[in-house]
Amino acid sequence: MDAPIRMLAPELIAPDTHVIRQLAGEGMGPVATFVNSMVITGAEPVIVDCGPSVSREAWLETVFGLVEPGDVRWIFLSHDDVDHTGNLPQVLDACPQATLVTNWFSMERMAADYQLPLDRMRWVNGGERFHAGDRELVAVVPPTFDSPTSRGLFDTRSGVYWAADAFVVPVTHEVTRIGELDPGFFRQAFLDANRMLSPWHQWMDPAKYVRHLADVQAIGATAVASAHAPTYRDGEVDSAYRLLQEMPYLPAVEWPAQSDLDAILATLTPPPLSEAA
């Protein structure tokens, strides 16, 4: 059985900055979800997140079609969810010159699955910076997240902010620009998905959240790349921040229930032969 995820052509979103795009769940429901990672092919190449294991062969082929494994100097791990760590051991083995940039909590949470090499790590917390050859990279906690280990990555040279899972929006079909989605669909899907990602939004102090959101926006990203959305550019970035300002005032999203699972199973299960006849 084929994996329910399709590798798409990588997208150059800024000089030396490529989004490794995959689309998951096509044909299994009314929407699909991007499962992205990123590669910065600068003076000291950086792999940003390591994709899911379910598409390992295609993911590794795509990434190493952009950068030679021996040239990779940094692996930035935004957080320890499986769709970001699925190929981490393989990347570490293939890229012996690379340093893994993560944080203590991510390492602790992965300890049951991975014996990560401490001597090849650099722990970077929110607001801290490191140099990757021709650019300075900053860890920035995203405005929404489902893992306490989450740190986004801002490239001060290109203006690209890797927002980890934040800015998530499901899509009705393969797109490269937010503007290709129906505006009404985009608004509702964006707010629903970010509330699902961060169910704690309903208990937030709005003033504190808005201050954090303003701090993230103040980095001045000209493009926002998300693990689960098309890349936001130009006015799309500001529009997304305006929607995120609504988060503290919105109710919790109602999650799919058993009745929804039953409906899905009904579409996947062939009818009995007596009914088919």
N, C-alpha and C positions, 0 to 999 in steps of 0.2 A: 504494500500500500504506500502510495506517495505521501510525503510529508505535506501537511496542510499549510505550506508556506512557500512562496515563490520568490526567487531571487530576481531583482530588477537591476537594470543598468545603474552603476554608481553615478552620482550627480555631483558635478563640480559646483560648489556654492560660493566659493571665494578662491582667490589664488592659493594653490597648494592645499585646498581643503575639500575633501570628497566625502559625501554621505553614502554609506553602504546601505542600500535600501532593500528591504524585503517586505512582502505583503502577506499577511496571515489571515486565514479564515475566509478566503474568497469562495463564494458559492455555498457557504454554510449558514448564512444568515443575510439580513438586509445590508449589513455593513462589514467591512474588513478593517484590519488594523496594521499600520506600519510597524515593523520591528527593525529599527535602524541602529547603526553604529557609525563611526567616522574615522577617517584617516587624514592626518596632516602630513603632507610630504614636503616638509621644510628641511632646513639644514640638519636637524636631528628629528627624524620622522617619529610621529606619535600615532599609535593605535588607540582610539577612544572607544572603550567597551569592546567586548569580544563575542557578541552575538549568541544565539541559541545553538545548542548542540544538534538539534533536529535537522539543521541544514548545514552541518559542519563542512562537508566537502566543498559545496558551492561557495560558502562564506570564505573559507581559507583561500580558495582559488581566486576569488574576487579581490580580497585584500592584498594578497601577494602578487596580484597582477598590477597593483598600483605601487607597491614598495617591496624591495627585496628584504627578506626576513633578516638578513645579516646587517642591514642598514638601520633597522628599527632601534631607536634609543629609549623610547618611553612607551609604556602601556598605562593609560589612565583608566581606572575603573571607577565609574560614577557611583555604583553601589553593588550589592552582592546578589541581586535577583538573578535567577537562572538564565533569563534571556539576555543578560549582560555578561555572564561568566561562563557560558556554555562551552566556549573554546579557549578559555584562559590557560589551562595546562598545555594545550597544543601550541598556543602562541608563545608561551614562556620557553618551551622546548625549541621552537623554531627560531626564536630571536634571542640568542645568547647574550647579546650586548645590551638588551633592554632592561630598564629599571621599571618595576611595577609601582605606580603611584596610586596609593589607596589611603585608607585611614585605619586606625587601630580597631575600630568596631567592625569594619568589614572583614578584617583578618580574623577576628574572634568568631564571627558568625560563619565564616567559611571553614573553620578549623576541622569540623567533622568530615568534610569532603576533600579538602585540599591541604597538603602540607606545603604551604607556600614558603619560598626561600627568603628568610629574613634579611639576608645579606644583599638581596636584589630589590629591596623595597625602599620606598620613600613615603612617609606618612605626611599627608597634607590635609589640614583642616580648613573649614570655611574661612575665606578671607586671605589665606596664605598663598604664596606665589612660588613658582619655580621657573627656571630658564630652560628652554629647549632650543639651544643654538641661536637661531635668528629671531626668536620670539619669547615673550614672557607670558606665561599662562597662570590664570588665577582660579582657584577653587571658589565657587559661588553657590551657596545653598539655594536651590530652586524654590519658587513660590508654592509649588505643590509637589508632594512626593508620598510614596507608600512605604518607604524604608527609612529608618532613622539614620542610616549610613549615607544617604544621598548627598552628593556634591556635584554641581554642574561645573563646566570648565569654560572660562572666557579667554579667548585669544586676543590679546591687546594689539597684535599686529593686523589681523584680518578683520576684527570686529565681530567675529562669530562667537555666539554663546551656545555651548552644548548644554541643554537644559535637562538632561537625563530623561525622566518620564514626564516632566511638566510640559504644559502646552499640548497635551494629548488631544487628538480629535480623530474619531473613526472616520472612514471615508466610504462613499458609495461605490467607488471605482478607483482605479489607479490614477493618481494625479501627481503633478509636480509643483503646482501652486495652489495655495489656499483659495485663490480667486476662482478656481475651477469648480469649487463646491457651491451649491445653492446657499445664499447668505442665511436664509432662515434655518436650513439644515445645519449649517456650520455653527451658528450661535447655540442652538440647543444641544448639539452633539458635543461641542466644546465644554459647555457648562456641566452637562451630565457626566462626561468622562473624567473631568478634573475633580468633580465631587466624589465620584467612585474611587478615584486614585487617592484622594485625601478625605476620607470620611470624617476626620477630625475637624473639618471646616465648620461644622455646626456648633462646635464648642469654643471657637476662637474668640479672642478679644479683637474686635474689628480694628481698633486703633493700632494695636501692636502689629497686626497682620499688614495693614496698609503701609506702615512704616517699613516693614521688611520688603514688601512689594516695591516700594519706592527706591529702596536701596538696590534691589536687583535691577530695576529699570535704569538707575543712575549709572550703571557701568557703560551704558551707551552702545549696546549691541546693535549692529546694523543688520544682522541676520540671526535668527534663533532656530537652531536645529534641535529637533526633539527625537527621542527614540521611537515615538509613536505618533508622528504627524509629518506632513510635508513641511519643508523649511519655510519659516515666516520671513518675509522681506519687506522693506520699505514701510508703507503705512500699515501693513498686516501686523507688524510687531506692536505698534501702539494700540491697535484695535484689540489685540489679545490681552494686553495689560489692562485695558478698560474692562474687559469681561472678567478678568481675575479679581478686579476690585469688588465685584458683586458677590464673591464667594462667601464671605462671613454672614451674609444676609439671606442666604438661600437654604431651603430645607434639605434634609438628606434625600438622596436618590433612592427610589424603591428598587431593590435588586430583583432580578429574575427569580421566579419561584418554581415549585414543582410543576405547576401547570404549564409553564414555559418549556421546561425540560420535556414534558410529555408531548408537547406540540412539535418540538425538534425531533424527538425520537420517531414520531409518526411520519415525518417527512423522510426519514432515513431507512425505516423498516419497510420492506416490500409487503404488500397485503397478502393474506393467505391465498393459496391457489384457488379455493372456491370463490373468493371475491374477485380475483384477477380474471377468472373465466367469465 
